[in-house]
Every structure is written in C-alpha cells, then in structure tokens.
C-alpha cells in the first residue's frame, strides 16, 4: 500500500517537477543572465563615466602647461603647484604632481604620499607613446581607486614631470552594489511570482485532470452514469465534454448489448422450447400419424429458425472481426429479389398482409455475392413484415438508374420508426421496438454487406406512417468500366 501511495504521489507531482525543471529553470537562468548583463553594463557605464571625467581633466594639461610649464623641470613643478592649488575638484579626486625622477612631490590633499605604492598608470604613461596611462585597482590600504597619469614633456620631447589624477571607487562601487542588489531583489520577486502563479496555473490544470482520471477509471470499471463537472470553456472543458459523451455512448452500447443478449436468449429459447416439447411428445410413441407429421414439421421449421439465428450471430462475429468475405460473381439481381419476395409471399398471406412486387421487365446484372445479397433482401423483408400490422401492405420496387446503379425500395405502411431512433437503427445491438422479436443485428449486417458491395442501404421512416428501405448497388458494367474503389467513393459522396 505504501508503494502505491508513493507511486501516486510521484505521478501527481510529475507535471510540477517537469515544469520546475524546464520552465522555471529557464526563467531563472534568463533572469540571472539578465541581472548579470545589467550589472556589467551598469558597472561599465559608471566606470566609463569616471574614466571620461579623468580623461577630460588630463586633456586640459596640454593647454595649461603649453607655455612656461614645459621649459624645464623646475618650471613644471612651479606651474604644477599652481595648478593643484587652483584645482576646483579637490573634493572628488586627488591630484599628484610627479617630478622628473618619478617621485610624488605634492598632492592635493596635503598628506605625505606613500612612496612604496606602485603606480602602474605612471609606468604605462612613461613607457607608452601617447604620454597617457590609466589603472584601476586596490591600494595597499584596500581602497579601490581609478588613476590616470599624463606625462608632460618639454619642447625637445624629454619628460619634465607628470600629473596623476586618482579617484576613489568606493562610493561608485557602493552605488553599483545597491543597483545590483535592487536587480537581484526584482529578479527574486519575478521568480517567486512566476513560481506561485505557475503553481496556481498547474493546479488549475491538475485538479481537472485528476478528476478526469478518476472518472475515466470509474467508467473503465463499468460505471457509465458518472459524469465530469465542466468548470471552464477551454481545452480541459472540451476534454470533459468528450469523456462525458464517451460515457453516454458506452452506456448506450452497454444497454444495447444487454438488450441484445436478452433478445438472443429469448430468440434461442423459443425454438428450443418448441423442439424440446414436440420431441418429448413424439418420444412417447402415442401420437397418430397426423400429429407426428405436424410435430416433425414444427421441429424442422424451428431447427431452421435456430440455424438462421446462429448463422446470423456468426456473420455478426465475422463482421466485427473484419473476416467477412464475399464470393463475387456476375449475378441476376432481379432473379434473387424475386426469389426473396416469393419466399415471403406465403408468410404474408398467412399473416393477412399484402406483399406487392412491382417487378420490372429486366435489370442489368451486378457483381456480387449471391448468398449475401439474398441475406440483405431477406432481412429487410422480414423486418417489413414484422413491423406491419394485419391488413398492411409491403411494396417492393426495383429500377435501373442512369448513374449506373440499381435501386431497390422495400416500403411498408407499418408502425414506422420514431425520429429519435432513426439515426441508430443500423447500429449493432440497437432495437427501436423491444416488443418485436429479433436480435437487433440484422440491419447492421445488411448495411455492412451493402458497403462491401460498394452500395448503400438507406432508411426513411415516419412514426405511424411507414418505413422505406432503399438499397442501391452498382451494375456490373459500372464496375467494369471504372474501379470498385471509384464506385465506392461516388457512393459515399452521395
């Protein structure tokens, strides 16, 4: 039992886990990449701004030291001290004056400089070709700074000194950190929002799916009355409607199957009872010749009836499994129809019903299975007689159509078929009238046989007016001129 519970829990969490693994992971990765990109862009923007400010200040030196400050080292130092004293941005950056020997001689903050501190920007400016050097890094004190050095040369090109600009990056880094923290917070909020909204959305899908699964399981166990409550008009709602329709269809099929079993049982029991009764009567040996002959006639008749029922069931089984085969030959459809009408003429006379056959002079031959086509005529005529009251009329007509089909109509003025039953009468097991004997598979078999012959069987009926069954089958010449499949396609189109 525990294993089952764990299995069900695993199944229920499967979609959620896949969503977290796929969608949420992708969103998390996108947010992280976006934050990293924005952070790098923000840092680059701030650092580039500071770099541009330092470069702008260093570019001023060319003009400031263009006259007296570039004659000699001493002239440079005097001009540099004046520049430091008059520098307007002392609060935001530190200025260092470096002499010809590379030593810091004065600073804008007034404190003695740390001579042991390396100055990569100064070295780069001295060794480079553009007298410019920059560096971003940490001092020995741990403070992060950005430095720009501009070397000043005399008219002969010899260096007379340098000016170094140093800006602390602590405040800038702090601002960048605040922005990154804000981005991380926003990213976390987005991920949390996506997670909970996704959980809500997944639950809105999983709950109906679990209900559908539970209902489907009950349907599979035979409870065809259960229905799913539809809550949304979306794909899930359409699935609920489909399953409810399926349950309705299965319920009807189950009912038709049970009615079929009951009908077949009754159909089999009736001839068996008659055969057994007369067999027991004849077994006594006390019957006269007239009674003996009558009993034997009933036994033979009921045996034939029983054989017909069994054969119909076998045909239905072949139809269900797709094993129904036809022995096709060129046949006279008019002769077979006439033989079937003649077969039921005596029965119609006994039941005080009128069977009228408007026989044409001739009909074109058809390609078909003589036994199966006779079975179709027999089933339709048998139904017409069964559902026609005493004194009623059954009319049989046949004619050749210009389209290359033979059209046979068997009509009666019997009880008719109610409109709600008419679409289902050709379905297996279906019986519109449960009071009349029959298995409910005769019309289904007849329709299948006509389909195999590239023909059709259509029923038009009105309650308390009568029923007309129209049988159409292609002529031999039509099949010979075209193809069987072409005839079948034309028939379906009609």
N, C-alpha and C positions, 0 to 999 in steps of 0.2 A: 504493500500500500504506500509506503514511503517513497519507493522508487517512482510509482505512478504520479504522486504529488509533485515530486521534483521534476518529472518529465513535463507535466502540465505547466508548471511554473516556468520552466525553460521555454516552452512553446509560447507562452503568453508574453514573455519578455524578449522574444526573438526579434520582433519588429523594432522595439525600442532600442535594443542593443545595436541592431544594424543601423538605425537612424543615428545613434550617438557615434557609432564607428565611422559612418560615411558622412552624413550631412553635417553634424555638429563638429566633427573633427575638421572638415573642410572649412567651415565657418571660422572655427578657432584659428586655423592656420592662416586664413585670409586676414583676420583681424590682427594677428601677431605681425604678419608681414607688413600690413598697412601701418601699424604703430611703429615698427622699425623704420620703415621708409620715411614716415613723417618725422620721426625723431632725428634721423640722419639729415633729412632736409632742413629741419629746424636748426640743428647744430651747425650745419654748413652755412645757413643764412646768417646766423648770429656771428659766427667766426669770420665769415666773409665781410660782414659789415664792419667789424672791428679792424680786420685787415685793411679794408679800404680806407678807414679813418686814419690808420697809421701811415699808410702809403701816401695819403693826401698831405699829411703833415711833413713826411720826409721829402716829398717833392718840392716843398717850399724852400728847402735849404739851398737849392741851386741859385735862386734869386737873392736870398738873404746873404749868402757868402760870396756872391759873384764879384764883389769889388775888393774890399780890404781883407776879408776873411780868408782869402785863398793865396795870399802872397807868401806867408811863412807860417811856421807852426805857432809862433808866439802871437801873430796876428789872428790866427784861427781861434786860439784859446780866448783872447780878449773878446772877439766877436761872439764866440760860443757862450761865454758867461753872460754877456748882454742878452743873448737870445734866450737863455734859461731864465734870467730874471724877469724878462718881459713875456714869457710863455703864458698864454691865457688858460691852458687846460692842465694846470698842475694837479688839480684835484682828481682828474680822471686818468691821468697817465704820468709816468715818471720819465724824466729826461736824464740821460747820462752823457757827459762830454768825455770823449776818449782821446788821449793825446796821440802823438805820432808813434809812441812806443807801445801802444795798446793798453795803457793803464787808464783807469777812470780817475779823472781829476776833479770832477764836480758832478753833483746830482741836483735835481730839482727839489728833493725832499730834505736836503741839507745833512743827511746822515752819511757817515763814512761807509763806502761800499765794501762788499765782501770780495776781496781780490781773488779768493780761491774759487769763486763761482765761474763756471765755464760760460762762454758766450758764443755758441755756435753760429748765431746770426752775424756777429762781428767777423768771425773767421771766414764765413761764406762771402761777406761783402769785400773783404780784403783780397781773397783769392779769386773772386769772380771778376768778370769783365764789365759788369754794369754797376759796380760800386754799391751793390744792394744785397742785403741778406735778411732773412726772416727765420724765426724759430718759435715753436710753441712747445712748451714742456713745463716740468716742475723744477722749482728752485730747491736748493738744499733744505730750505725751511719747510718744504712740502707744498708751498703755494704754487698754483698753476698760473703761468703767465704767457703772454704773447709778446715777442720782441721783434723790432725792426731796426736795422742799422743802416745808415747811409754814410759812406766814406767820402770825405771832402779832399780833393786834390788841387795842387797849385797849377799854374799855367804850364809847367813842364811835365805834368802828369804824375808827380810824386805825391803820396798821401801826406796831408798835414794834420789829419785827425779824423774823428768820426763823431756823429751824433747817434745816440741809441734811444729809441722810444720803447718803453716797457709798460704793458697794461696788465693788470691783474684780471684773470679769467674767473675768479671765484664767484663774483656776482652773476656773470654771464652763465656760468655752469649751473648756478643755483636756479636761475630763471629757466634754463633748459631742462633741469631736473623737474621743476614744477610743471612745465608743459608736458614732459614725458609722463609724469605721474597722473596728470589730468587725462592724457590719452589712454593710459592703462586703465584708469577708472572708467572712462567711457567705453573702452573695449570690454571690460569686465561686465559693465551694465548691459551692453549689447548681447554678450554671450549668455548672461543669466536670463535676459528677456527672451532670447531665441530658444533657450533650453526649456523654460517653463511654457512659452507659447507652443513650442513643438510638442511638449508632453501633453498639453491640453488637446492639441490637434490630433495626436496619435491616439489618445484616449477616446476622442470623439469618433475615431475610426475603429479602434479595437473593440470597444463595447458593442457596437452593432455587429461586428464580425463574430464576436463570441456568442452573441445572441443567435446569429445566423447559423454558426457551427452547432450550437445546442439544439436549435430547431431542426437542422438537417439530420442530426443524429436521431432525433425522435421520429422524423419521417422515415429514416432508414430502418428504424425498429418497427415501423408499421402504423405509427400514429399519423394518419393523413388529415386529421382535423386541426392539428396545430397550425398556427399562423404567426408570422412575424409582424410586430407592430412597426409600421413605417413612420419614421420621425423626420426625415429630410427628403427633399426632392432633388437628389443628386444621384451619382453612380451607385452609392450604397442603397439608396431608396429604390433604384431600378432593380438592383440585385434582390432586394426584399420582395418586390413585386414578382420577379421571375420565379423565386423559390415558392412564393405563395401560389402562383399559377401552377407550378410543377406539382405542389402538394394536392391542388384541386384536381389536376389531371390524373395523378396517381390514385387519388381517392375514387374518382370515377372509373378508372381502369380496374381497380380492385373490386369495386361494386359490380362492374360488368363481368369480371372474371368469376366472382361468386355466383352471380345470376346464371352465368354460362354453365358452371359446374352443376348448379341446381337443375337447370333446364336439361342438360345432357343426362344427368342422373334420372330425371323423370322420363326423358325420351328412351333411355335404355331399359328402364324398369317396365314401362308399358308393354312393349313386345315380349320381353322376357316373362312377364306375368301371364300373358296370353299363351305363350308357347308352353310354359310350365303347366298351366291349368288344363289345356287340351291334351298335353302329353299324359298327365295323370289320369284324365278321363279315358283316354284311349287305352291306357295301360290296364285298366280293369277288365277289358275284353268283353264288356257287356253292352257295347254300342252296336246299333244297327248300321248297315252299310251307308245309309244316307248321312247319319250323324258322323260316321267315321270319315267319309269323304269331306264333309264340311269342316271337321276338325283338322284334317290334313291340309285343306286349302288355307285355313287360318294360320297354321304353323308355318307353311311355306311362305305365305304373304308376310307374316311378322318377321320371319327369318330374313327375307329380302329387305324389309324395312330396317331391321337391325344391321344388316350388312351395309346398307346405304349410309346409316349413321356412322358406322365405324370407318367406312371409306372416306366420308366427309371429314372426319377427325384426322385421318391420315393425310388427306390432302392439305388440311389446315396446317398440320405439322410440317409438311414439305414446304408450304408457302412461308412459314415462319423462319425456317432454316435456309431458305433460298435454294432448296433442292427440287423445286417443282420444274419438271422438264416437259417439253412438248414434242410430239411426233408430227412434224409438219408435212402436209401433203396437199395437193390440189383437190379441193372437195366442192361438192354441190351444196351450197349453204341452204338453198331452197328445199332440198330433199330432207336435210336434217331438221330444219324448222318445221316442215310438215309432219315429220315423224314424231317430234316432240308434242305438237298440237294434237295429233291423233292419240298419243299416249294418254293425254289428259281429257280427251273428249268423253270417255265413259265415266270418268270420275265427276266431271262437270254435270253430266246427265243425272247421275245418282244423287248429287247434292242439289239438284234443281237450280242449276246456274247455266247461263248461256255462254258458250265459248265460240266466238265468231272469228273465223280466219279469212281475211281478205287476201287470198293467195294470188300473187302476180303470175303472169304467163311464164316468165323466166327471170333469172338473176345471174349476173356474171359469177364465175367461180372465184373462190377465195383460197388463200394459202393458210391452212390452219390444222389444228389437232381436232379430229372429228369427235373424239370422246369428250374433250374438254369443252368444245363449243356446245355439244349436246347437254353437258352438265350446266352450262350457263342458262340455256333455254329452260331446262327442267327446273332449276332453282327459281327463276323469275316467274314461270307459270305456276309453280307450286305456291309461291307467295301470293300471287294474284288470286288464286282460288281460296287460299286460307283467309285472306282479309276481305273477301267479298261475301256479302250476306246472300241468303237464299233468294233466288229471283234476280240476282245481279248479273251483270254482263262483263265478260272479258273479251277485249278485241285485240286481234293480232294483225298487224300490217307490216309489209316489207316493200322496199323500193330501192332502186339504184340511184345514187346522187351523181351529179355532174362532176363533183370533185374527186370521184374515184373511190367512193365509199358506199357500202351497203348499209342502209338504215332500217332497223327493225324496231317497231314500237309495240310494246305489250301494255295495254291500258285496261284499267278496271274502274268500276264505279263503287268501290268498296268504302271502307271507313276512312281511308286516307291517312296521312302521317302528319301529326302536329308540327307546326313550323319550328318549334324549339328542338325537335328530334331529327328533323330532316338532314342537317349537316353531318349527323353522326351515324346514320343508318348503315353506311358502308364500312364502318369501323368494326374491328373484330370484337366479338362478345356482345355487341350492342343490340338490344331489342327495344323497340319503341313501345310494343304492346306485350306485356308479360303474361297476358291471359291466353295467348295463342301459342300452340306448341312450336318448337323449333329451337335450334342451338344458338342462333344469333351469329353464325359464321358463314351462312350461305351466300349473302350478298358480298361479303368481304372476299370470299373465294371467287365469285363471279367477276368482281371488279378486277382482281389480280389476274385472272385468266384473260380478260379482255385487254389488259395492259400488256401482257406478254404477246398478244396478237397485234400489237400496235393499234389497238382500237380503244373504245371507251364504253363506259356504262354510266348513264346519267339518269337521275331520278327527279321527276317533277310531281309534287303531290300537294293536295289541299285537303285539310281535315273535313270529313263528312261529304267530300265531293268525289275523290278518287285519286288514283296514282297512275302515272305513265312512266314506264321504264324504256329509255331509248338506248339501243345497242348499235354501235357503229363499228364497222370493220373494213379495212381497205381491201379492194379487189386484188385478184392475182395479177392483173395487168398493171395496176398501180405499183405494186411491189416489184414487178418485173422491170418496169421502165425506170424506176428510181431505186432507192435503197430502203431497207426496212427501217433504218435509223431515221432517214429523211421523212418517211411516213409517220414515224412515231413523233418526230419533232413537230410536224404540221398538226398532228392530232392534239399534242399538248398545247400548242399555240391557240387552237380553237377552244 
